[in-house]
Amino acid sequence: MIVQPKGMTEEALYAVDQFVLAGGKALVFIDPNAEIEAVYRSRVKRKGKADFNRLLNAWGVSLVKGMVAGDLDAAKRVNTEQGSRTVISDYVVWLGLLQRNFDTDDVITGEISNLNLATSGILERVEGSETEISPLLFTGVRAMKIDAAKVRSKPDVVSLFQSFRPSGERLMLAARVNGSVKSVFPHGPPAKDKAGKPEKPEDSGSKTAATAKPAHLTKSAHPINVIVVGDADMLHDSFWVDIRSFFGQN
């Protein structure tokens, strides 16, 4: 299970790549606008700059850059301030998905009755990919791609609703990926010595059998089985739990 894989090192990316190619199952939550990330940003130290989208693209799916999904029919109703007064409006990027938005034939989503997503990313098939991409979560047809910059900081909830223009097409929010894929590291692992510098060619042959690394996989040994979800906020209590004090207890 991988949640919001930002700032990964090349070594970590390679480990995920090889794990999946060897038959490991992966559940990935990757969000272009994780609202809860602002709460934890100061606590998380990023070590690298590897782009996880490289793996997604190799698996045959891409996260639409800088866009989030809006849906008029799934929009959650919220209280928002407009000028000096409070109004009630549908927040088109906070989605309350029901069974009509799920693949009810899949074992993962078949028994789920509802899910809350916040400023979810949009997944698309990579053109020319040979993997099978099966949508697990999707919007209705009254949906629209919205610039993520409009929902950062202090979004204008009413304006987003008033300017909404449905595309008439469903947007994919989560998908199951099956099929044969190739490694994003075709020439082997990102080799480094203890000092963090690339290994010299003569060093690589001096390893003993006891310290030898596992054989590098250039393609999947068997069809991969991966689930990719375009939202990470759905995992946090703030979108599910209402905490109140009752006689001094929460």
PyMOL commands that set and color helices and strands:
alter all, ss='L'
color gray80, all
select helices_A, chain A and resi 10-21+37-43+53-59+99-101+148-150+157-162+201-204+209-211+233-235+237-239
alter helices_A, ss='H'
color red, helices_A
select strands_A, chain A and resi 2-3+26-29+61-63+67-71+75-82+85-98+114-118+123-125+132-138+143-147+172-179+224-229
alter strands_A, ss='S'
color yellow, strands_A
deselect
rebuild
show_as cartoon
